[in-house]
Amino acid sequence: MISNLPLVSVIIPSYNRAFSIKQSISSVLNQTYNNLEVIVIDDASTDTTEEVLADIIASDSRVKYFKNKINVGAAESRNVGVSYARGEYIAFNDSDDLWMKDKLMSQYKLMCDEKKDVSFCILSRYDSRDNFIEEFPNEKECNQLSDVIYVEMLSKNLIALPTIVMKKRVFNELGGFKSNLRALEDYELFLRITKKHSIAFVKKYLVKSMDFGDGINDVRKNPVLVTDALIYILDENYKDIVKNKVSTSCADKLPLFSAYLSEEQFAERKSEILKYVSYSQIEDWRYIVKLQAQIQALDNTIQQLNEWHHEKDETIKQLNEWNNEKDETIKQLNQWHWEKDETIKKLN
């Protein structure tokens, strides 16, 4: 058992997550690493988050609750949370994600062993029905990770924010999250971290992420925010992308993101987007997106037809049951009629 564990401050921003935040906080409080504090930043929620958390705040002094007067977004909320943090180390969890009990201890031990200031682990994603989706990073990506992963990070993000643990000093030296970004702010920060620091990697699944389909980084729902964020990331790291000859850089995602923009939205960003990709690439993706939409529409139609078919079968089944009941009723009536005739015959 490690003695004199340093304090870890865990920041959890939340917006309208009354249905899940209590479980998220509990998974942090139940860590085998117990010298921690939980700082909840309620980003001006309009649901019952504050009421839901009242009992856990009252019963555990490690939980601190702060509510923003206005909605400022996840990046700024996390920065606010770190400003309240008293720990030597900081970590982040999302209000709908769960930590395994040994997460903090496993990462802290490895950081001590490897003398690293930052660490991360594997996250497993599940849908709202608790069906497994994927591990992040996946097995192939895990096997390819080097001690310094900045170049790999230029190709794609390999770190999930709820898996990160770092010394608060590192976060403050880098200036925290870019509050001007309303999407991909974690990826942008990880690029700055991995450019300056080697990272300890616990090759173990220690975070369970619940995907409710309303994430801010969903390009289909927030194409402008995601596209703007990616352009910012490309501009900030363009020299290193060219220098390291990253063939599958994050620029490859830009045509996909741009494909979800309306013509007016695209026109506003045309010069920035075409700096990195050709218009033909975007047109190709728009064609693919259109096909995907048509396939989805067909799938919805098939599902509706299957439901109608099921309803028809249920209706036929019900009609058959009624028909059987009718036959039984007629049979009973005939029986009563026969008994009546027999009774009259005996009376005569």
Kinemage of the C-alpha trace (Angstrom):
@kinemage 1
@onewidth
@group {chain A} dominant
@subgroup {mainchain}
@vectorlist {calphas} color= white
{ca met a 1} P 0.000 0.000 0.000
{ca ile a 2} L 1.384 3.402 -1.010
{ca ser a 3} L 1.473 5.847 1.907
{ca asn a 4} L 1.149 9.639 1.819
{ca leu a 5} L -0.869 9.708 -1.376
{ca pro a 6} L -1.034 13.218 -2.870
{ca leu a 7} L -4.452 14.829 -3.277
{ca val a 8} L -6.121 14.321 -6.673
{ca ser a 9} L -8.786 16.819 -7.757
{ca val a 10} L -11.354 15.295 -10.118
{ca ile a 11} L -13.276 17.836 -12.193
{ca ile a 12} L -16.715 16.870 -13.527
{ca pro a 13} L -18.509 19.428 -15.701
{ca ser a 14} L -22.191 18.794 -16.272
{ca tyr a 15} L -25.084 20.176 -18.257
{ca asn a 16} L -28.552 18.641 -17.814
{ca arg a 17} L -27.252 15.250 -16.706
{ca ala a 18} L -29.444 14.747 -13.625
{ca phe a 19} L -30.146 11.189 -14.781
{ca ser a 20} L -26.500 10.082 -14.769
{ca ile a 21} L -24.223 12.426 -12.803
{ca lys a 22} L -24.780 10.797 -9.408
{ca gln a 23} L -23.464 7.440 -10.691
{ca ser a 24} L -20.485 9.224 -12.257
{ca ile a 25} L -19.566 10.905 -8.973
{ca ser a 26} L -20.066 7.688 -6.993
{ca ser a 27} L -17.654 5.823 -9.286
{ca val a 28} L -14.985 8.408 -8.396
{ca leu a 29} L -15.713 8.403 -4.659
{ca asn a 30} L -15.458 4.596 -4.621
{ca gln a 31} L -11.846 4.582 -5.830
{ca thr a 32} L -9.252 2.516 -3.980
{ca tyr a 33} L -7.231 5.744 -4.128
{ca asn a 34} L -9.126 7.710 -1.485
{ca asn a 35} L -7.209 10.969 -1.126
{ca leu a 36} L -9.305 12.865 -3.629
{ca glu a 37} L -11.831 15.634 -4.030
{ca val a 38} L -14.609 15.900 -6.605
{ca ile a 39} L -15.341 19.309 -8.083
{ca val a 40} L -18.660 19.456 -9.934
{ca ile a 41} L -19.167 22.400 -12.280
{ca asp a 42} L -22.838 22.667 -13.201
{ca asp a 43} L -22.870 24.605 -16.463
{ca ala a 44} L -26.196 26.385 -15.806
{ca ser a 45} L -28.293 23.212 -16.047
{ca thr a 46} L -32.051 23.649 -16.367
{ca asp a 47} L -32.926 20.183 -15.061
{ca thr a 48} L -32.871 18.812 -11.488
{ca thr a 49} L -29.082 18.286 -11.259
{ca glu a 50} L -28.712 20.408 -8.118
{ca glu a 51} L -31.565 18.636 -6.320
{ca val a 52} L -30.283 15.193 -7.330
{ca leu a 53} L -26.852 15.954 -5.889
{ca ala a 54} L -28.044 17.523 -2.627
{ca asp a 55} L -27.731 14.359 -0.530
{ca ile a 56} L -24.302 13.297 -1.849
{ca ile a 57} L -22.953 16.842 -1.306
{ca ala a 58} L -24.283 16.853 2.250
{ca ser a 59} L -23.007 13.368 3.096
{ca asp a 60} L -19.469 13.496 1.613
{ca ser a 61} L -17.226 16.490 2.252
{ca arg a 62} L -15.006 15.479 -0.670
{ca val a 63} L -17.694 16.677 -3.112
{ca lys a 64} L -17.714 20.390 -3.972
{ca tyr a 65} L -20.508 21.832 -6.126
{ca phe a 66} L -20.388 25.062 -8.157
{ca lys a 67} L -22.970 26.334 -10.646
{ca asn a 68} L -22.207 28.708 -13.514
{ca lys a 69} L -24.586 31.657 -13.833
{ca ile a 70} L -24.626 31.205 -17.608
{ca asn a 71} L -23.737 28.316 -19.890
{ca val a 72} L -20.074 28.689 -20.895
{ca gly a 73} L -19.360 25.256 -22.396
{ca ala a 74} L -17.344 22.254 -21.251
{ca ala a 75} L -13.885 23.750 -21.908
{ca glu a 76} L -14.356 26.841 -19.746
{ca ser a 77} L -16.245 24.822 -17.100
{ca arg a 78} L -13.235 22.509 -16.756
{ca asn a 79} L -10.909 25.508 -16.482
{ca val a 80} L -13.134 26.886 -13.721
{ca gly a 81} L -13.019 23.502 -11.994
{ca val a 82} L -9.217 23.422 -12.069
{ca ser a 83} L -9.128 26.936 -10.569
{ca tyr a 84} L -10.906 25.506 -7.493
{ca ala a 85} L -8.689 22.397 -7.368
{ca arg a 86} L -6.468 21.959 -4.303
{ca gly a 87} L -4.766 18.769 -5.504
{ca glu a 88} L -1.246 18.266 -6.775
{ca tyr a 89} L -2.816 16.090 -9.458
{ca ile a 90} L -5.971 16.657 -11.507
{ca ala a 91} L -8.210 14.300 -13.445
{ca phe a 92} L -11.403 14.699 -15.425
{ca asn a 93} L -14.549 12.661 -15.658
{ca asp a 94} L -17.693 13.302 -17.665
{ca ser a 95} L -21.095 13.330 -15.993
{ca asp a 96} L -22.208 10.194 -17.828
{ca asp a 97} L -19.015 8.110 -17.539
{ca leu a 98} L -17.961 5.593 -14.889
{ca trp a 99} L -14.537 4.787 -13.435
{ca met a 100} L -13.389 1.325 -12.422
{ca lys a 101} L -12.372 1.205 -8.734
{ca asp a 102} L -8.622 0.902 -9.372
{ca lys a 103} L -8.378 3.615 -12.051
{ca leu a 104} L -6.622 6.329 -10.074
{ca met a 105} L -4.357 3.960 -8.155
{ca ser a 106} L -3.270 2.132 -11.328
{ca gln a 107} L -2.397 5.359 -13.115
{ca tyr a 108} L -0.702 6.971 -10.123
{ca lys a 109} L 1.506 3.917 -9.550
{ca leu a 110} L 2.609 3.834 -13.196
{ca met a 111} L 3.308 7.583 -13.206
{ca cys a 112} L 5.530 7.096 -10.146
{ca asp a 113} L 7.284 4.059 -11.641
{ca glu a 114} L 7.957 5.756 -14.996
{ca lys a 115} L 8.474 9.220 -13.488
{ca lys a 116} L 5.872 10.754 -15.800
{ca asp a 117} L 3.666 13.771 -15.126
{ca val a 118} L 0.742 12.604 -17.290
{ca ser a 119} L -1.031 9.272 -17.831
{ca phe a 120} L -4.048 7.779 -19.580
{ca cys a 121} L -5.756 4.403 -19.937
{ca ile a 122} L -8.252 2.541 -22.126
{ca leu a 123} L -11.900 3.591 -22.288
{ca ser a 124} L -14.765 1.330 -23.384
{ca arg a 125} L -17.783 2.925 -25.029
{ca tyr a 126} L -21.336 1.626 -24.558
{ca asp a 127} L -24.617 2.847 -26.013
{ca ser a 128} L -27.637 3.949 -23.964
{ca arg a 129} L -28.837 0.319 -23.820
{ca asp a 130} L -25.498 -0.790 -22.362
{ca asn a 131} L -24.370 -2.521 -25.558
{ca phe a 132} L -20.595 -2.498 -26.130
{ca ile a 133} L -19.469 -0.257 -29.022
{ca glu a 134} L -15.670 -0.088 -28.979
{ca glu a 135} L -12.494 0.284 -26.951
{ca phe a 136} L -10.520 3.504 -27.247
{ca pro a 137} L -7.739 3.276 -28.162
{ca asn a 138} L -8.322 -0.112 -29.760
{ca glu a 139} L -5.924 -3.073 -29.533
{ca lys a 140} L -4.119 -2.261 -32.784
{ca glu a 141} L -3.615 1.364 -31.760
{ca cys a 142} L -2.408 0.312 -28.303
{ca asn a 143} L 0.251 -1.941 -29.822
{ca gln a 144} L 1.485 0.879 -32.063
{ca leu a 145} L 1.811 3.544 -29.371
{ca ser a 146} L 5.290 4.878 -28.731
{ca asp a 147} L 6.586 6.609 -25.618
{ca val a 148} L 6.209 9.979 -27.341
{ca ile a 149} L 2.880 9.882 -29.174
{ca tyr a 150} L 2.595 13.429 -30.528
{ca val a 151} L 3.117 12.346 -34.143
{ca glu a 152} L 0.499 9.598 -33.795
{ca met a 153} L -1.847 12.179 -32.271
{ca leu a 154} L -1.526 14.330 -35.391
{ca ser a 155} L -3.221 11.500 -37.272
{ca lys a 156} L -6.062 11.018 -34.819
{ca asn a 157} L -6.924 11.507 -31.190
{ca leu a 158} L -5.917 8.466 -29.118
{ca ile a 159} L -6.799 9.769 -25.656
{ca ala a 160} L -10.233 10.008 -24.049
{ca leu a 161} L -10.545 12.867 -21.579
{ca pro a 162} L -12.027 10.799 -18.696
{ca thr a 163} L -8.880 8.626 -18.789
{ca ile a 164} L -6.377 11.439 -18.243
{ca val a 165} L -4.516 12.090 -14.963
{ca met a 166} L -1.858 14.787 -14.777
{ca lys a 167} L -0.011 17.073 -12.446
{ca lys a 168} L -1.905 20.336 -12.117
{ca arg a 169} L 1.340 22.148 -12.856
{ca val a 170} L 1.344 20.705 -16.408
{ca phe a 171} L -2.207 21.905 -17.034
{ca asn a 172} L -1.493 25.405 -15.733
{ca glu a 173} L 1.777 25.733 -17.654
{ca leu a 174} L -0.078 24.939 -20.884
{ca gly a 175} L -2.871 27.402 -20.119
{ca gly a 176} L -5.651 24.844 -19.805
{ca phe a 177} L -8.426 24.289 -22.337
{ca lys a 178} L -9.026 26.787 -25.133
{ca ser a 179} L -12.359 28.270 -24.054
{ca asn a 180} L -12.974 29.612 -27.578
{ca leu a 181} L -13.465 26.002 -28.747
{ca arg a 182} L -16.904 24.459 -28.198
{ca ala a 183} L -15.867 21.084 -29.682
{ca leu a 184} L -12.681 18.957 -29.823
{ca glu a 185} L -11.189 21.043 -27.000
{ca asp a 186} L -9.822 17.884 -25.385
{ca tyr a 187} L -8.033 16.813 -28.592
{ca glu a 188} L -6.493 20.268 -28.922
{ca leu a 189} L -5.180 20.148 -25.345
{ca phe a 190} L -3.814 16.609 -25.776
{ca leu a 191} L -1.806 17.737 -28.794
{ca arg a 192} L -0.163 20.458 -26.693
{ca ile a 193} L 0.477 18.006 -23.859
{ca thr a 194} L 1.966 15.238 -26.017
{ca lys a 195} L 4.152 17.739 -27.870
{ca lys a 196} L 5.947 18.608 -24.618
{ca his a 197} L 5.531 15.523 -22.415
{ca ser a 198} L 5.890 11.767 -22.699
{ca ile a 199} L 2.888 9.990 -21.210
{ca ala a 200} L 2.443 6.875 -19.102
{ca phe a 201} L -0.112 4.501 -20.601
{ca val a 202} L -1.984 1.965 -18.493
{ca lys a 203} L -2.952 -0.675 -21.032
{ca lys a 204} L -6.111 -1.566 -19.175
{ca tyr a 205} L -9.815 -0.774 -19.471
{ca leu a 206} L -10.534 1.547 -16.539
{ca val a 207} L -13.317 3.841 -17.800
{ca lys a 208} L -16.801 2.982 -19.028
{ca ser a 209} L -18.229 5.694 -21.263
{ca met a 210} L -21.962 5.891 -21.923
{ca asp a 211} L -22.870 7.267 -25.349
{ca phe a 212} L -26.342 8.826 -25.297
{ca gly a 213} L -26.013 10.168 -28.846
{ca asp a 214} L -25.991 13.860 -27.912
{ca gly a 215} L -22.264 14.582 -27.671
{ca ile a 216} L -21.025 18.012 -28.709
{ca asn a 217} L -18.402 16.393 -30.984
{ca asp a 218} L -21.065 14.701 -33.118
{ca val a 219} L -20.429 16.323 -36.507
{ca arg a 220} L -23.928 15.485 -37.745
{ca lys a 221} L -25.482 17.541 -34.949
{ca asn a 222} L -22.837 20.286 -34.630
{ca pro a 223} L -21.043 20.536 -38.003
{ca val a 224} L -20.113 24.217 -37.598
{ca leu a 225} L -18.572 23.821 -34.124
{ca val a 226} L -16.649 20.674 -35.075
{ca thr a 227} L -15.414 22.072 -38.393
{ca asp a 228} L -14.296 25.346 -36.791
{ca ala a 229} L -12.460 23.403 -34.075
{ca leu a 230} L -10.667 21.158 -36.552
{ca ile a 231} L -9.564 24.123 -38.671
{ca tyr a 232} L -8.158 25.722 -35.506
{ca ile a 233} L -6.299 22.499 -34.627
{ca leu a 234} L -4.929 22.202 -38.174
{ca asp a 235} L -3.719 25.813 -38.153
{ca glu a 236} L -1.999 25.340 -34.784
{ca asn a 237} L -0.242 22.103 -35.806
{ca tyr a 238} L 0.176 22.556 -39.572
{ca lys a 239} L 3.973 22.933 -39.486
{ca asp a 240} L 4.370 19.703 -37.540
{ca ile a 241} L 1.974 17.869 -39.850
{ca val a 242} L 4.127 18.898 -42.830
{ca lys a 243} L 7.427 18.356 -41.004
{ca asn a 244} L 6.527 14.818 -39.903
{ca lys a 245} L 4.912 14.002 -43.258
{ca val a 246} L 1.810 12.710 -41.531
{ca ser a 247} L 0.012 11.002 -44.398
{ca thr a 248} L -3.252 10.335 -42.586
{ca ser a 249} L -3.499 13.587 -40.688
{ca cys a 250} L -6.567 14.989 -38.979
{ca ala a 251} L -7.000 17.018 -42.191
{ca asp a 252} L -8.452 13.856 -43.738
{ca lys a 253} L -11.508 14.342 -41.524
{ca leu a 254} L -12.177 17.864 -42.770
{ca pro a 255} L -13.963 16.809 -45.991
{ca leu a 256} L -16.289 14.645 -43.903
{ca phe a 257} L -17.012 17.452 -41.454
{ca ser a 258} L -17.495 19.984 -44.247
{ca ala a 259} L -19.924 17.659 -46.001
{ca tyr a 260} L -22.425 18.250 -43.206
{ca leu a 261} L -22.299 22.042 -43.591
{ca ser a 262} L -25.063 23.809 -45.475
{ca glu a 263} L -24.056 25.740 -48.592
{ca glu a 264} L -24.238 29.000 -46.606
{ca gln a 265} L -22.135 27.598 -43.742
{ca phe a 266} L -19.578 26.242 -46.199
{ca ala a 267} L -19.379 29.578 -48.040
{ca glu a 268} L -18.449 31.356 -44.791
{ca arg a 269} L -15.489 29.005 -44.260
{ca lys a 270} L -14.598 28.209 -47.876
{ca ser a 271} L -11.119 29.787 -47.921
{ca glu a 272} L -10.102 28.129 -44.616
{ca ile a 273} L -11.422 24.709 -45.605
{ca leu a 274} L -9.954 24.697 -49.108
{ca lys a 275} L -6.548 25.536 -47.615
{ca tyr a 276} L -6.416 21.926 -46.442
{ca val a 277} L -8.659 19.927 -48.794
{ca ser a 278} L -9.971 20.127 -52.330
{ca tyr a 279} L -13.586 20.912 -53.184
{ca ser a 280} L -13.853 17.568 -54.978
{ca gln a 281} L -13.059 15.744 -51.717
{ca ile a 282} L -15.914 17.569 -50.022
{ca glu a 283} L -18.241 16.799 -52.933
{ca asp a 284} L -17.307 13.115 -52.671
{ca trp a 285} L -18.152 13.145 -48.991
{ca arg a 286} L -21.399 15.005 -49.621
{ca tyr a 287} L -22.347 12.260 -52.061
{ca ile a 288} L -21.485 9.618 -49.447
{ca val a 289} L -23.435 11.491 -46.766
{ca lys a 290} L -26.412 11.743 -49.135
{ca leu a 291} L -26.232 7.996 -49.791
{ca gln a 292} L -25.985 7.326 -46.067
{ca ala a 293} L -29.080 9.462 -45.504
{ca gln a 294} L -30.944 7.540 -48.198
{ca ile a 295} L -29.858 4.216 -46.682
{ca gln a 296} L -30.990 5.407 -43.260
{ca ala a 297} L -34.340 6.447 -44.727
{ca leu a 298} L -34.714 3.001 -46.314
{ca asp a 299} L -33.776 1.342 -43.026
{ca asn a 300} L -36.411 3.439 -41.262
{ca thr a 301} L -38.985 2.456 -43.887
{ca ile a 302} L -38.089 -1.231 -43.538
{ca gln a 303} L -38.337 -0.949 -39.779
{ca gln a 304} L -41.754 0.701 -40.108
{ca leu a 305} L -42.910 -2.022 -42.508
{ca asn a 306} L -41.676 -4.689 -40.106
{ca glu a 307} L -43.586 -3.014 -37.297
{ca trp a 308} L -46.724 -2.877 -39.445
{ca his a 309} L -46.199 -6.518 -40.412
{ca his a 310} L -45.866 -7.400 -36.743
{ca glu a 311} L -49.022 -5.420 -35.962
{ca lys a 312} L -50.824 -7.244 -38.819
{ca asp a 313} L -49.727 -10.596 -37.405
{ca glu a 314} L -50.884 -9.546 -33.958
{ca thr a 315} L -54.229 -8.409 -35.424
{ca ile a 316} L -54.664 -11.718 -37.288
{ca lys a 317} L -53.765 -13.561 -34.095
{ca gln a 318} L -56.354 -11.541 -32.191
{ca leu a 319} L -58.971 -12.167 -34.895
{ca asn a 320} L -58.249 -15.888 -34.758
{ca glu a 321} L -58.625 -15.816 -30.985
{ca trp a 322} L -61.920 -13.985 -31.339
{ca asn a 323} L -63.011 -16.495 -33.987
{ca asn a 324} L -62.128 -19.344 -31.627
{ca glu a 325} L -64.043 -17.631 -28.854
{ca lys a 326} L -66.981 -17.223 -31.271
{ca asp a 327} L -66.889 -20.932 -32.161
{ca glu a 328} L -66.760 -21.810 -28.459
{ca thr a 329} L -69.691 -19.485 -27.802
{ca ile a 330} L -71.713 -21.056 -30.633
{ca lys a 331} L -70.830 -24.496 -29.337
{ca gln a 332} L -71.964 -23.476 -25.840
{ca leu a 333} L -75.191 -22.021 -27.239
{ca asn a 334} L -75.860 -25.205 -29.182
{ca gln a 335} L -75.248 -27.174 -25.994
{ca trp a 336} L -77.681 -24.990 -24.092
{ca his a 337} L -80.186 -25.318 -26.953
{ca trp a 338} L -79.899 -29.124 -26.862
{ca glu a 339} L -80.283 -29.128 -23.085
{ca lys a 340} L -83.341 -26.910 -23.451
{ca asp a 341} L -84.854 -29.299 -26.012
{ca glu a 342} L -84.134 -32.252 -23.749
{ca thr a 343} L -85.707 -30.516 -20.800
{ca ile a 344} L -88.849 -29.654 -22.823
{ca lys a 345} L -89.030 -33.209 -24.091
{ca lys a 346} L -88.924 -34.570 -20.547
{ca leu a 347} L -91.599 -32.087 -19.390
{ca asn a 348} L -93.899 -33.176 -22.210
